[in-house]
Amino acid sequence: MEDSASSTSGRRGSTQAPENYVWPLTALVLVILPQVLVPASMREGPPAFVPAVEGVVALIFLAIAAKPGPVPRRARPLILALIAVLIAANTAAAVRLVTAVLRSTPPGEAPATVTQLLIGAAVVLSTNIVTFGLLYWQIDGGGPDGRLAHARPFPDFQFPQTSAAELAPPNWQPRFPDHLYVAFTNVVAFSPTDTMPLTHRVKGLMAIQSLISLSVIGLVLSRVINILPP
């Protein structure tokens, strides 16, 4: 009994290692690359300034993460501001794509093709997933470092692992892939699936993310269906 109790106590005292920025930066680079490598003639939106802004933000993230030790708490407002810039830039790309779908094609100008619309929509939606995943990762429970230090008494999301002790190790905390999955399911299902938003701010953010993706998916698909031959 004593061995069992001490083992349980030891497991409860275990903690996760601090989270680094490798996966967030990798995800961000993966959504920037298609915007740079795919020729503009093959896609509709985003404008050229969007990948430029995203590239600058990625470099700043890299500079912050490259410093030895954990990311300082005083850098968190800057990180949140940079993620907000990413979301604003991608929202501008979404608006441009939706406008291109809704407007009449000017005389003498070729209408957007199915390939251009689908590639443009894929770029906007994948960026939507990554940028909101970054935001959820940074605000949930005070961010990566705040969650490990239990700086906030209540989380912003309820993951299955936090509601049932047998589903995860003791002291389990969500990491970037968990928040990226939340952002993904919110785009494809327009609602939370296995993870529930608990606070007003993340409910509002998830509503905005769903609205952006719904506008792009709904309008682009309807236009593609109209373009395709019967």
Contacts in CASP RR format, 6 or more apart in sequence:
PFRMAT RR
TARGET T0000
AUTHOR 0000-0000-0000
METHOD contacts of the structure
MODEL  1
MEDSASSTSGRRGSTQAPENYVWPLTALVLVILPQVLVPASMREGPPAFV
PAVEGVVALIFLAIAAKPGPVPRRARPLILALIAVLIAANTAAAVRLVTA
VLRSTPPGEAPATVTQLLIGAAVVLSTNIVTFGLLYWQIDGGGPDGRLAH
ARPFPDFQFPQTSAAELAPPNWQPRFPDHLYVAFTNVVAFSPTDTMPLTH
RVKGLMAIQSLISLSVIGLVLSRVINILPP
11 169 0 8 1.000
11 170 0 8 1.000
12 170 0 8 1.000
12 171 0 8 1.000
13 170 0 8 1.000
13 171 0 8 1.000
14 169 0 8 1.000
14 170 0 8 1.000
14 171 0 8 1.000
15 148 0 8 1.000
15 171 0 8 1.000
16 148 0 8 1.000
16 171 0 8 1.000
16 172 0 8 1.000
16 173 0 8 1.000
16 175 0 8 1.000
18 69 0 8 1.000
18 70 0 8 1.000
18 144 0 8 1.000
18 145 0 8 1.000
18 148 0 8 1.000
19 144 0 8 1.000
19 148 0 8 1.000
19 175 0 8 1.000
19 176 0 8 1.000
20 65 0 8 1.000
21 61 0 8 1.000
21 62 0 8 1.000
21 64 0 8 1.000
21 65 0 8 1.000
21 71 0 8 1.000
22 65 0 8 1.000
23 176 0 8 1.000
23 177 0 8 1.000
24 61 0 8 1.000
24 134 0 8 1.000
24 137 0 8 1.000
24 176 0 8 1.000
25 58 0 8 1.000
25 61 0 8 1.000
25 62 0 8 1.000
25 65 0 8 1.000
27 130 0 8 1.000
27 134 0 8 1.000
27 176 0 8 1.000
27 180 0 8 1.000
28 54 0 8 1.000
28 57 0 8 1.000
28 58 0 8 1.000
28 61 0 8 1.000
28 86 0 8 1.000
28 130 0 8 1.000
28 134 0 8 1.000
29 58 0 8 1.000
30 130 0 8 1.000
31 54 0 8 1.000
31 123 0 8 1.000
31 126 0 8 1.000
31 127 0 8 1.000
31 130 0 8 1.000
32 51 0 8 1.000
32 54 0 8 1.000
32 55 0 8 1.000
32 58 0 8 1.000
34 119 0 8 1.000
34 122 0 8 1.000
34 123 0 8 1.000
34 126 0 8 1.000
35 46 0 8 1.000
35 50 0 8 1.000
35 51 0 8 1.000
35 54 0 8 1.000
35 123 0 8 1.000
35 127 0 8 1.000
36 51 0 8 1.000
38 119 0 8 1.000
38 123 0 8 1.000
40 48 0 8 1.000
41 116 0 8 1.000
42 115 0 8 1.000
42 116 0 8 1.000
42 119 0 8 1.000
43 116 0 8 1.000
43 119 0 8 1.000
43 120 0 8 1.000
43 123 0 8 1.000
44 97 0 8 1.000
44 100 0 8 1.000
44 112 0 8 1.000
44 116 0 8 1.000
44 117 0 8 1.000
44 119 0 8 1.000
44 120 0 8 1.000
45 93 0 8 1.000
45 96 0 8 1.000
45 97 0 8 1.000
45 100 0 8 1.000
45 120 0 8 1.000
45 123 0 8 1.000
45 124 0 8 1.000
46 89 0 8 1.000
46 90 0 8 1.000
46 92 0 8 1.000
46 93 0 8 1.000
46 96 0 8 1.000
46 97 0 8 1.000
46 120 0 8 1.000
46 123 0 8 1.000
46 124 0 8 1.000
46 127 0 8 1.000
47 92 0 8 1.000
47 93 0 8 1.000
47 96 0 8 1.000
49 89 0 8 1.000
50 89 0 8 1.000
50 90 0 8 1.000
50 92 0 8 1.000
50 93 0 8 1.000
53 85 0 8 1.000
53 86 0 8 1.000
53 89 0 8 1.000
54 86 0 8 1.000
54 89 0 8 1.000
54 127 0 8 1.000
57 82 0 8 1.000
57 83 0 8 1.000
57 85 0 8 1.000
57 86 0 8 1.000
60 78 0 8 1.000
60 82 0 8 1.000
61 79 0 8 1.000
61 82 0 8 1.000
64 71 0 8 1.000
64 75 0 8 1.000
64 78 0 8 1.000
64 79 0 8 1.000
65 71 0 8 1.000
70 145 0 8 1.000
71 79 0 8 1.000
71 144 0 8 1.000
71 145 0 8 1.000
73 145 0 8 1.000
76 138 0 8 1.000
76 142 0 8 1.000
76 143 0 8 1.000
79 138 0 8 1.000
80 135 0 8 1.000
80 138 0 8 1.000
80 139 0 8 1.000
83 131 0 8 1.000
83 134 0 8 1.000
83 135 0 8 1.000
83 138 0 8 1.000
84 135 0 8 1.000
86 127 0 8 1.000
86 131 0 8 1.000
86 134 0 8 1.000
87 131 0 8 1.000
87 132 0 8 1.000
87 135 0 8 1.000
90 124 0 8 1.000
90 127 0 8 1.000
90 128 0 8 1.000
90 131 0 8 1.000
90 212 0 8 1.000
91 212 0 8 1.000
93 123 0 8 1.000
93 124 0 8 1.000
93 127 0 8 1.000
94 124 0 8 1.000
94 128 0 8 1.000
94 212 0 8 1.000
94 215 0 8 1.000
94 216 0 8 1.000
97 117 0 8 1.000
97 120 0 8 1.000
97 121 0 8 1.000
97 124 0 8 1.000
97 216 0 8 1.000
97 220 0 8 1.000
98 215 0 8 1.000
98 216 0 8 1.000
98 219 0 8 1.000
100 112 0 8 1.000
101 112 0 8 1.000
101 117 0 8 1.000
101 219 0 8 1.000
101 220 0 8 1.000
101 223 0 8 1.000
102 219 0 8 1.000
105 111 0 8 1.000
111 227 0 8 1.000
112 223 0 8 1.000
113 227 0 8 1.000
114 224 0 8 1.000
114 227 0 8 1.000
114 228 0 8 1.000
117 220 0 8 1.000
117 223 0 8 1.000
117 224 0 8 1.000
117 227 0 8 1.000
118 220 0 8 1.000
118 224 0 8 1.000
120 220 0 8 1.000
121 216 0 8 1.000
121 217 0 8 1.000
121 220 0 8 1.000
124 212 0 8 1.000
124 216 0 8 1.000
125 187 0 8 1.000
125 213 0 8 1.000
125 216 0 8 1.000
125 217 0 8 1.000
128 183 0 8 1.000
128 187 0 8 1.000
128 209 0 8 1.000
128 212 0 8 1.000
128 213 0 8 1.000
128 216 0 8 1.000
129 180 0 8 1.000
129 183 0 8 1.000
129 184 0 8 1.000
129 187 0 8 1.000
130 180 0 8 1.000
130 183 0 8 1.000
132 183 0 8 1.000
132 186 0 8 1.000
132 205 0 8 1.000
132 206 0 8 1.000
132 209 0 8 1.000
133 176 0 8 1.000
133 179 0 8 1.000
133 180 0 8 1.000
133 182 0 8 1.000
133 183 0 8 1.000
134 176 0 8 1.000
134 179 0 8 1.000
135 205 0 8 1.000
136 156 0 8 1.000
136 157 0 8 1.000
136 179 0 8 1.000
136 182 0 8 1.000
136 183 0 8 1.000
136 202 0 8 1.000
136 205 0 8 1.000
137 143 0 8 1.000
137 144 0 8 1.000
137 175 0 8 1.000
137 176 0 8 1.000
137 179 0 8 1.000
137 180 0 8 1.000
138 144 0 8 1.000
139 156 0 8 1.000
139 201 0 8 1.000
139 202 0 8 1.000
140 147 0 8 1.000
140 155 0 8 1.000
140 156 0 8 1.000
140 157 0 8 1.000
140 174 0 8 1.000
140 179 0 8 1.000
140 202 0 8 1.000
141 147 0 8 1.000
141 151 0 8 1.000
141 152 0 8 1.000
141 154 0 8 1.000
141 155 0 8 1.000
141 156 0 8 1.000
142 151 0 8 1.000
142 152 0 8 1.000
144 175 0 8 1.000
144 176 0 8 1.000
145 151 0 8 1.000
146 152 0 8 1.000
147 155 0 8 1.000
147 173 0 8 1.000
147 174 0 8 1.000
148 173 0 8 1.000
154 198 0 8 1.000
154 199 0 8 1.000
155 162 0 8 1.000
155 198 0 8 1.000
156 197 0 8 1.000
156 198 0 8 1.000
156 199 0 8 1.000
156 201 0 8 1.000
156 202 0 8 1.000
157 174 0 8 1.000
157 179 0 8 1.000
157 182 0 8 1.000
157 195 0 8 1.000
157 196 0 8 1.000
157 197 0 8 1.000
157 198 0 8 1.000
157 202 0 8 1.000
158 195 0 8 1.000
158 196 0 8 1.000
158 198 0 8 1.000
159 174 0 8 1.000
159 178 0 8 1.000
159 194 0 8 1.000
159 195 0 8 1.000
160 167 0 8 1.000
160 194 0 8 1.000
160 195 0 8 1.000
161 167 0 8 1.000
161 168 0 8 1.000
161 172 0 8 1.000
161 174 0 8 1.000
162 168 0 8 1.000
162 172 0 8 1.000
178 195 0 8 1.000
181 195 0 8 1.000
182 192 0 8 1.000
182 195 0 8 1.000
183 209 0 8 1.000
185 191 0 8 1.000
185 192 0 8 1.000
185 193 0 8 1.000
185 194 0 8 1.000
185 195 0 8 1.000
186 192 0 8 1.000
186 206 0 8 1.000
186 209 0 8 1.000
186 210 0 8 1.000
186 213 0 8 1.000
187 209 0 8 1.000
187 210 0 8 1.000
187 213 0 8 1.000
190 210 0 8 1.000
190 213 0 8 1.000
190 214 0 8 1.000
191 210 0 8 1.000
192 206 0 8 1.000
197 203 0 8 1.000
197 206 0 8 1.000
END
